[in-house]
Each structure stands twice: as C-alpha cells, then as structure tokens.
C-alpha cells in the first residue's frame, strides 16, 4: 500500500471535512459535529486559505490530512518562534494504523528541515491517543509536558510533543 503525501487541493476539502469529523467524533473528543470547534475545523476551505495543509492519498483516495503553522499564524496553538507546528493530523478511521499517519509525519519533518529558521517540529495530541503517542515517540519526538494544555470546551488534556531538528 503506497501512500502519497501532497499539498491539499480544493477537490480534497469535502473528504478532509468528513475524515476530520469521523476521527474526532470517533475518538470521543466531542459528542456532536455541532460543537463550535468542530464546526471551525470542518471548514476546510477556510482553513486551507490561511494555513498550509497536506493530505495523504492512497489509490487516488484522500485518507488523511494535517495543518501546518508557525509562530504567530492563525492556526498556531503551541508553536514557538523556531518551530513548525502540525495540527489536526487525522487519518480516516477505516484505515488507521496502516502507515498514513507515519507518512504524513515523515513528510512534515522533511519539509521542516528545509524551512529557514525552523529548528524543531511540535504537535499537540489527545491525552488518551496512545497509538499516536507511540508513533510520535518511535519517530523521535519527545514529550514537552510543561506545554500541555486543556481543551477549553471540555477540559480534556492535550499532550505536547517536540522534535529538535
């Protein structure tokens, strides 16, 4: 199964919105797509207009996506001045644990290495997303617990990971 990672295109927006909803609702972070944050992250076209986004594609079908941000960007939550942050990394629940997440993270790290002034990659992940934690650690990310923070809408804790480049 070959996975291609590439910049998002307009024709990907609906698939990314669906995958985002399926991943977040399936993980139990929200009970409904009606939550304001869910509504915001499902507006993929608006997000892509102001933030770089990538997709993972397999056999011509979009199966995942992520949003990139640097310090000061509208979509940056935790990025420090010398970090590339990735957010909202989602993989279609139907194909999770098939290498799509790994392919996107490897693409992001390689991309970050080519950016002037970027010395690290950072991310936030759910406190109980154990599969994601294992992937990030396997790829060389380490915990930055002093940067952990709660989701405002429900108080669930988010973990921060960082990789120095």
N, C-alpha and C positions, 0 to 999 in steps of 0.2 A: 504494500500500500504506500504509494508515493504521495507525500503532502507537499504542496507548493504554498509558499507564503509570499504575499504581494500586497501592495497598497490597495486600499478599498476603492471600488468603483461604484458609481451611482446604482447600477443594477444589483449590487450586493445589499443595499440598505434594508430591504424587507427581510431577507434571510438573516441578517445580523440582528435585527429587532426581534425576530422570532427566537433565535438562539439565545439572545440575552435574556428574554423573558423566561424561556424554558430553564435555563441554567440557574437564574436567581430564584425563581419560584420553586424549582425542584430542590434546591439546596435549603429551602425553608427560611430564607432571609426575609421574605415578605409573603404575606398571605394572599396578596392580590396585585395584579398589574396596575391597580388604581392608585397605589401609593404615589405621592408626588415624585419621589426619587425614581421609581420605576418608570413613570411617565417621561421623566427627563432623559434617562439613559436609553429609552426605546426610540427617541427622536434621533435616529442615526444620521440622517441628512444634516441636521443642525449641528450635531457633534462633529461630523466629518468636515463641515465648513470651517471650523475653527481649530481642529486638532488633527494631527496625523493619525490615521487608523490603518491597520493591516487586517488582512483576512488569511485564514488557512483554507486551502481548497484541495479537494480530493475528487478525482474523477469528474471534474467540472462542477462540483457542488461545494458551496461555501459551508464549512463545518466549524468555523471558529473565527474569533476576532479579538483585537486588543486596541486600546487607545494609548497614544504616546503623549507625553508632556514634559516640559522643562519648567524650572522655577519661574513663577510669575504667569504661566499660562493659565487660561480659564479653566482647563481640566486638570491642573496640577493640584493634588491634595497634600503630598508629603515631600515633593522634590526639593532638594537643597540646590544651591546655586550651581554646583558642578555635577548634578545628577540628571539622568534621563529616567523618568518615572514611567512605568506602564501600568495601566489601569484597565479594569473591565475586561480582563482576559477571560473569555468564555469559549467553551467547546460544547457543541451540540451533545446533550446528554446521551443520545443514541450511539455516539462514537467516542465517548470519554475513555481515557486510558488506552488510546490507540496511537499515540505519538503526536497528535496535532498540537497539543499544548507545548510539548517539548520543542517542536519545530518552530513555533512562534517565539518562544523564549530565546532559542538559539539565534533566530533572525534578529531579534531586538538587541541582544548583546553584541552581535557582529555590527549592527547598524550603529550602536552607541560608540563602539570603538572608532568609528570613522567621523564622529562629530567633534568639532573643535570645542575645547573647554570641558568636555564631559569626562569625568573621572570615575563614575560609578553608575550603576543601574539600581533603582529602588522600586519597590512594589508593596502593595497592601493586599492582604488576603484574609479570608474569613478565619476566625479562631478555630473552627472545627472542620476546616477543609484539609484534612490530614493528607489526602493524596497530593494536593497541591504543595503542601509543606515539604513532603518527601521529594517531589520533583525539584523544587527550588534548591533544596539542600544538596541534592545529587548534582545539580548543575553548578554549584559553587556559591550560592547565596548564603548569607549568614543572617541570623536574627538581629534586629535592632529594637529590642523590647522597649527601650526608652522612648521610642517614637510611636508605639501602639496607641490606638485611639478608638473610641466607641462610635458606632453608627448612631447619629442623632435621633433617628426615627424610632429605634427600638433598643438602643443600649448595648447591642451585641458588640463584642470586641473585635477589632481588626488588628492583625499582626503585620508588622513591617519587616521586610527582608531587604538586604542590600548586598550588592556585589561590587567590590572595587575592581576597576579595570586596569 
